[in-house]
Amino acid sequence: MPQLTEIILETPEDTEQAGWRLANRLRPGDSIYLDGDLGAGKTTLVRGLLHRLGHVGAVKSPTYTLMEQYVMKDLEVCHFDLYRIADPEELEFAGIRDYIGSSTVNLIEWSVKGAGFLPAPDVQIDLEATGKARRLVARACTPRGQELLSDL
């Protein structure tokens, strides 16, 4: 049975802290899907995660570039945003398979746009705006995903 974790995030800082906690157990090969409407907090969560891993500097949504790659001391993270993808086959032409793999952590926003093409995630995170707060629902999709959610 999948593990579900639900958290109400009152502020953007709370959302970054959730990313910070999620980063604690990341290792190469982990895959996390992040879905939710525009402005739901997906990139804010990724920002917290990347800062926890040691990235210094801005973290922007890769809406127009499709992917941002972050290389830290012990870990490489590929942050994808599939918002502009109209057909999952576009991912093949973009060369996404060159980046998704066992040597990187893959964070994929708007994963529903890549349905049927992307490998299964370890964790599926859905974010929803509820007034000024955000509702985060995280589901472990694999035993590895259960480990990742243990600190959330």
C-alpha positions as CSV (number, residue, x, y, z in Angstrom):
1,M,0.0,0.0,0.0
2,P,1.4,3.4,-0.9
3,Q,2.6,5.7,1.9
4,L,0.8,9.1,1.8
5,T,2.0,12.2,3.5
6,E,-0.1,15.3,3.6
7,I,1.2,18.7,4.9
8,I,-0.3,22.2,4.9
9,L,2.4,24.7,4.0
10,E,1.4,28.2,5.3
11,T,4.2,30.2,3.7
12,P,6.7,29.9,0.9
13,E,9.3,29.4,3.6
14,D,7.4,26.3,4.8
15,T,7.4,25.0,1.2
16,E,11.2,25.5,1.0
17,Q,11.5,23.7,4.3
18,A,9.6,20.7,2.9
19,G,12.1,20.6,0.1
20,W,14.9,20.9,2.6
21,R,13.6,17.8,4.5
22,L,13.0,15.8,1.3
23,A,16.6,16.4,0.3
24,N,18.0,14.6,3.4
25,R,17.9,11.1,1.9
26,L,18.3,11.8,-1.8
27,R,20.8,9.7,-3.8
28,P,21.5,9.2,-7.5
29,G,18.7,7.4,-9.3
30,D,15.9,9.0,-7.3
31,S,13.0,10.3,-9.2
32,I,10.4,12.8,-7.9
33,Y,7.4,14.0,-9.8
34,L,5.9,17.4,-8.9
35,D,2.5,18.3,-10.1
36,G,0.1,21.2,-9.5
37,D,-1.3,24.3,-11.0
38,L,0.8,27.3,-12.0
39,G,2.0,29.0,-8.8
40,A,1.3,26.0,-6.6
41,G,4.9,25.9,-5.2
42,K,6.7,23.3,-7.3
43,T,9.8,25.4,-8.0
44,T,9.7,26.8,-4.4
45,L,9.9,23.2,-3.1
46,V,12.8,22.4,-5.5
47,R,14.6,25.6,-4.4
48,G,14.6,24.4,-0.8
49,L,15.8,21.0,-1.8
50,L,18.6,22.3,-3.9
51,H,19.8,24.8,-1.3
52,R,19.8,21.9,1.3
53,L,22.1,20.0,-1.1
54,G,24.5,22.9,-1.3
55,H,23.5,24.8,-4.4
56,V,24.2,28.5,-3.9
57,G,22.3,30.9,-6.0
58,A,19.0,31.3,-7.8
59,V,16.8,28.4,-8.7
60,K,14.4,29.2,-11.5
61,S,11.7,27.2,-13.2
62,P,13.1,25.6,-16.4
63,T,9.8,26.3,-18.2
64,Y,11.6,27.6,-21.3
65,T,14.8,25.6,-21.2
66,L,13.0,22.3,-20.3
67,M,15.8,21.4,-17.9
68,E,18.3,23.0,-15.4
69,Q,21.2,20.9,-14.3
70,Y,22.8,21.4,-10.9
71,V,26.1,19.7,-10.0
72,M,26.9,19.7,-6.3
73,K,29.8,18.1,-4.6
74,D,28.2,14.6,-4.2
75,L,25.2,14.7,-6.3
76,E,23.9,15.8,-9.7
77,V,20.3,17.0,-10.0
78,C,18.3,17.4,-13.2
79,H,15.2,19.7,-12.7
80,F,12.7,19.4,-15.6
81,D,9.6,21.4,-16.3
82,L,7.4,19.8,-18.9
83,Y,4.7,22.6,-18.9
84,R,5.3,23.5,-22.5
85,I,5.4,19.9,-23.8
86,A,2.3,19.2,-26.0
87,D,3.1,15.5,-26.7
88,P,5.2,13.2,-24.7
89,E,7.1,12.1,-27.8
90,E,8.7,15.6,-27.8
91,L,10.8,14.5,-24.9
92,E,12.5,12.0,-27.2
93,F,13.4,14.7,-29.6
94,A,14.7,16.9,-26.8
95,G,17.0,14.1,-25.7
96,I,15.6,13.7,-22.2
97,R,16.7,10.1,-22.0
98,D,20.3,11.4,-22.0
99,Y,19.7,12.9,-18.6
100,I,17.2,10.7,-16.8
101,G,19.0,7.8,-15.3
102,S,20.6,6.2,-12.3
103,S,23.4,8.7,-12.0
104,T,21.2,11.7,-11.3
105,V,18.4,12.8,-9.1
106,N,15.4,13.7,-11.4
107,L,12.9,16.3,-10.3
108,I,10.1,16.6,-12.9
109,E,7.5,19.3,-12.8
110,W,4.3,18.8,-14.8
111,S,5.1,15.1,-15.1
112,V,1.6,14.4,-16.4
113,K,2.8,16.0,-19.7
114,G,5.3,13.1,-20.1
115,A,2.8,10.3,-19.2
116,G,3.7,7.0,-20.9
117,F,7.2,8.2,-21.7
118,L,8.8,8.9,-18.3
119,P,10.0,6.1,-16.0
120,A,7.9,5.6,-12.9
121,P,8.7,8.0,-10.0
122,D,9.8,7.0,-6.5
123,V,7.7,9.8,-5.1
124,Q,4.7,11.7,-6.6
125,I,4.1,15.1,-5.0
126,D,0.9,17.1,-5.7
127,L,0.7,20.7,-4.6
128,E,-2.5,22.7,-4.4
129,A,-3.1,26.3,-3.5
130,T,-5.6,26.7,-0.8
131,G,-5.9,30.5,-0.3
132,K,-2.5,31.7,0.9
133,A,-1.4,28.3,2.0
134,R,-0.4,25.2,0.0
135,R,-1.5,21.6,0.4
136,L,1.2,19.1,-0.3
137,V,0.3,15.5,-0.8
138,A,3.2,13.1,-1.3
139,R,2.8,9.5,-2.3
140,A,5.6,6.9,-2.2
141,C,5.4,4.9,-5.4
142,T,8.3,2.5,-4.6
143,P,10.0,1.2,-1.4
144,R,12.7,3.8,-2.1
145,G,10.0,6.4,-2.1
146,Q,8.9,5.3,1.3
147,E,12.5,6.0,2.5
148,L,12.5,9.4,0.9
149,L,9.3,10.4,2.6
150,S,10.4,9.3,6.1
151,D,11.8,12.8,6.9
152,L,9.0,14.8,5.3
